[in-house]
């Protein structure tokens, strides 16, 4: 039976990670409202560990802070039934990791246009993340994602790439807390920058740039940057130079290879300074080879491997009895018949009648008949008639309107002091 968590019905477990379980769920609301969402629930044994709880709360805060089409928006962050959870937008489409595994199973390598298209969108998303400023002080937050593994990238059905899992991401202050309390390596082996492993210098946005190069290398060659896991990968990324992409593919474009090898430099200062610089370089390559890189290119390629009809969707169902919601109609509003006195009501209707133009729909005749007409305004003084005081009055008409063509009721009388 599906599990109920607050207003959410946990229907299908999608994944289990180090921090928690991820579910495909239904969010139920009043009046029969329901939609498909994703719920990430913290493992119960981590709720009592301040470090892990701090990371989980930090992820929710970042998702609430970051508003970009490439980042699923957060719906809720709560503590229910002894468990912390994050509810967020559900995105249809395969992960980049699933696409890579499907390619390997059939011996295919991603087309240039799709690989560059995915990387360009990730550059755009990360550029926004890296440049996000504090709303109050306008100071850069210095956010680094730190976990750009293929499983955290979704190729959306709408052509928009999404970046997931900000579990170890953080601004400068949060990363400082992480360094003080932890000695190990954080992230997914194979997708960690050298400086994040050696910890011989502060990690900044160029660590994410390095991993973007790793993803582009794998998408365009079909090979891992450094094969092996654990200590083998750590030693390789710290000591070895990557195999040139052209050794895996003879048709590898020389200009793309130059950009990629620069992005994968172990020396932080030798890499592109940020995602904007990397994006410009990749756009130049795409333009030189006349490669379309739009979102449609990305979604069309994902469709060839994972047809949309195979997406995991939840079927319509009846709201669980244990989940309390209100049905339509809503509770009727209590009205006060004495809210307006008859005199006040007559005055309001009179005001409405005075504001109505001849071609407007009139109010109910019976309503108007019961309302005494307002006193007519005094007529304007005759042009030959001197005012009783020393104040003179002149008549202004709308621009371009002669005295002969003037209409009654359009005069404005302005008193001028002598």
N, C-alpha and C positions, 0 to 999 in steps of 0.2 A: 504494500500500500504506500502511496506517496506520503512523504513526511510534510507536516505543516510547520512553517516557521514564520510567525507573525502573519502578515498578509500574503505570504508566498507559499506556494505548493511545490515542493521539490520533487520533480518528476523523473529526471534522468541524470545520472552522474556522468559528467563529461571527462573529468580528469582528477587525479590526486597528485598533489605536489607536496613540497616540504613544509609549506605554510598551512595548507588546508585543502579541502575538496571543492571542486567546481561543479555546479549543477545547472542543468537546463530547468527552468522553473516557470510557473505561472504567477503573475501578480494579480490578485483579485482586489477589486474595489467596489464601491457602492453602485447600485443601479445596474448590476450585471457587467460592469467594466472588467475586462481581463486582457492581459497582454503577455507575450513571451519575453522572459528576461533571463539573465544569468546571475546566479548567486554563488559567491565565493565565501565559504565558511571556514573560519579558523579552527585548526585541530584543538580539541578540548584541553589537551595537556599543555598547549602553548599559552593558554589564557592566563596562566599564573606566572609566566616568564616575562618580566618587564621588557627585555630586549625585543622579543618576537612580537609582543603586543604593541610596542612602540613602532615597529616596522609596519604592522598591519594598519594601525591608526594613521600612520604617515601616508600609506598608499591611498587610503580613503580621502585624506585631506588634499593630496596632490590631484586625484581624480576630480575632486570638487573645484580645484583651482584652475585646472587646465581645460579650456574649452576650445576644442579643435575638431574638425570633421574626422581626423584620423585617430582620435582617442575616444573610445566608448565613454559616454557620459554616465556618471554615477547617479543612481536612483535613491539609495538609502544606505546608511551605515548605522547598525543597531546591535544591541545586546538583547537577545531573546532566548529564553529557555536555557540559560547558562552558556550560550554560545555567541561569539561575535561573528558578524557577517557583513559583507558588502554586496549590495544588489546593483547591477549595472545593465546597460543596454546590451541586448543580444544582437550580434552581427552575423549575417549569413555569409558563408564562404569558407573555403578550406584554409588551413594554416600553410605557411610557406614550408614548414617541415613535412606536412602531408604531401604537398606538391613534389618536393624533392624525392621523397620515398617512392612516389608513383613514377616519377621519371626514371629513377634507378631500376625499377622493376621492368621497364620496357626499353631500357637503353636509350633514353632520350635526354637531350640537354635543352634547357630553356632557351628560346630564341632571344637574340640580342635585344630586340625592341621591348620584349616583356621584362627581361632582367634589368635593363636600364630604366624602364618605366617604374618598376617596383622600387628601385634604389632612389630615383628622383622623388617619389612620394615620401619615402622614409626620410630623405633629406629635408623635405618641407616640414614634416611632423617634428622631427628632432630640432630643426631650426627654431620652431615655435617654442618647444620645451626649453631649449638652451637659453633663449632670449627672454623668457618670461620674467617680468619684474614684479616687485612687491606693489600691491595696490595702494598702499599708504605712503611708503617712502620712495617709491619708483626706483629702488635699487635693484640691480640684477640678482635673482635668486640663485643662480649658478647651479641649476638642476642638471644632473647627469642620470641617464636611464640605467646603464650598467648591466642590462641583461637582454641584449638584442639577439636572442636565440631565434631560430626559425619557427619554433613553436609559439613564439610571442608576436608573430606577424600574421595577420589575416588578410587574404586577398578577397576583399568584399565583392559580393555579387553586383553591387552598384558601381564597381570600378574604383572605389576608394579603398586604399590600403589602410589597415588599422594597426596600431601598436598597442600591445597589451602588457599586463603584469608590471606594475610600477612598485613591486614589493621591496626591491632593494634600491630603488631610485631615491633621490633626495637632494635637497639643497646643500649648501656648504655646511650649515650647522648640523644637519642630520648626518651627513657623511663623517663629520668630525666625531660625533657620538659613536658611530659604528666603528671607527678606527680605534677609539679608546677602549671599547668593550670586547672587540673581537680580534683574533690574531689570524684567522684562516682566510681563504680566498672566497669571495662571494661572486656568484654568477654561474653561468653554464660553461663548463670546460669545452674549449673549442671556440668560444665566443667571448674571450676576455682579453683585454689589451695587455701588453707586456708590463706597463707601469702599474696596472691594477694587481698583477701577480707579485712583482718584485717589491712594490711599495717603497721604492727609493725616491719617489717624488709624488707630490699631490696629484690626484686624478682630476682631470677637468673634461670638458666636452670633447676633446680630441681622442679620448678613450672610446667614445661612441663612434667617432669618425673611423677609427681603426676597425671596429667590428662591422661597420657598414661595408668596408673593403672586404672583410671576410665573407660576408653574405654575397656580395657581387662576384667574388672569386668563385664561390661554389655554384652560383646560378649559371655563370657563363662557361665554366669548365666541367661541371659535373663531378668535381673532385673536392675532397676536404683540403683545407689549406695545410694543416699538419695532421696527418693520420695518427691515430692512437688516442688513448685516454690517460687520465691521471697524470702521473709523473712524466710519462713520455711526452705528452702534449706540453706540459709546463716547461720542460727542458727545451723542446723544439721552438716554442714561441719566444723563449728568452735568448736562444743561441743561434738558431738556424735562419737562413734567408729562405723565403718562400720560392717554390719552383715557379719559373716564369709561366704565365698562362699559355703562351705560344708553344710550350713543350707538350701541353695537353691537346691543343688544337692548332693545327697549322694555319687555319684561316683566321686566327685571332687578330683583330685590328691592332696595329702598332700604337695608335694614339690612345685607344682604350687601355692597352697594357701599360702604357706609361703612367696614365692617371691611376690605375689600380695599384701598381707597385709603389708609387709615391704614397698612396693612402695607407699601405701596409708597412710603412717604414717603422722600425723599432724606435728610432729617434723621434720623439714627440714633435720637435721643432721642424722636422723634415716633412711632416704630413700637411695636408691642407689645414688652414687655421680654423676652419669650421665647416659646417654643412653648406653654407652659402657658397663658399669657394668650391667645394666638391660638386655642388649642383651645377655651377656655371661650367665647370670642366666637362661634366657628363653631357650637358646640353650641347656643348660645342661638338662633342663626338657624335651625338645623335644627329645633329644638323649636317655634319660633314658626310655622314653615311645615309642621309635621308631616311632615318628611322622614326616612324611614328611611336610615340611613347605615352599616349593618352591613357586615361583610366579604362576606356573600352578595350584597349589592347590587352591590359592586364586581366580584366574579367573574362574576355573571350578566350584567352589561353587557359585560365583556370577551369572554364566550362568544358574544355576538351578532355580534361582529366577527371574532373568532378562535376558532372551535370547537376544543375540546380535541383532537379527532381529528386536527387538522392540526399538532399540536406535533411538533417535531423530536426523535424518540426513536431510540435505537440498538437495532437488532435483536439477538436472541441470536446469539452466535457462539462459535467455538472459540478457546480461549486461544492466542495466538501462541506458536510454538515457541521463539522467542527470549526469551520472558519466563519466568523460572524461578520456579515455585511448588511447594509440596508438596501431594500429593494425600492424601485419606483412605485408609486409616486412618493416624493419626499414628504416630510412632516409639513402640513399646511401652515402657512404663516398666519399668526393671529393678528387680525386687523382691528383697529380702534375706530368704531363708527363716529366717535366724537372728536376725531383728530382735527377736523376743521369745523368751525362754526358756520352756520348758514351765511352770515355776513362775509366771513373770510372766503368762503367758496364762491359767493357771488362776485367778490372783488377779483379773484383769480380768473374767473370766466370772462369778466369784463375786460381785463387786461389782454386776454387772448383775443377777444373780438377786436379790440383796437389795433392789435398787431397784424390782423389778417388783411391780405390784399384782396381785391375783388375776385381774382381768378382762383383763389384758394378755396378748398372745400369748406363749407360753413359748418358750424356746430349745429347740434340738434335744435330745430326752431323752437320747440317747446322749452328747451333750456334757456335760449336767448330771450324768449318772450317774457320770462319771469324776472329778467334782469333789468333794472331801471337803467336807461341810457345815461352816460356821463354828460355832464354839462359841456356844451360846445365851447371851444376856446374863443376868447374875444377876437373880433375881426381886426385886421391890421389897420392902422390909422390911414386916413386918406392922404394922398401925396400933397394935397394943397392945405391940409390941416396941420397947424403947428402944434407940437406936443405942449402939454400944460407947463412943463418945466423947460429949462434951458438945454435939455438933452435932445439931440436930433436923432431921427431914425432913418436909415436908408435900407433899401430893399436889395437883396442879392438873389439872383436867379442862377440856375445851373448854367455852366459854361456853354456858350453857343446857342442859347435860347433867347429869342427876342421877347419883348414885352407882349407883342400881339399873339405869339405862340405859347405864352405861359399858361400853365394849367393851375387850377385852384389847389391850394394846399401845399404848394412847393415853394412858398416864400419863406425866407429866413430874415428876420428883423434883427439888426445889430445896432445897439445903442452906442453912440460915440460921444465922448466928452468933448465939449468945445474947448 
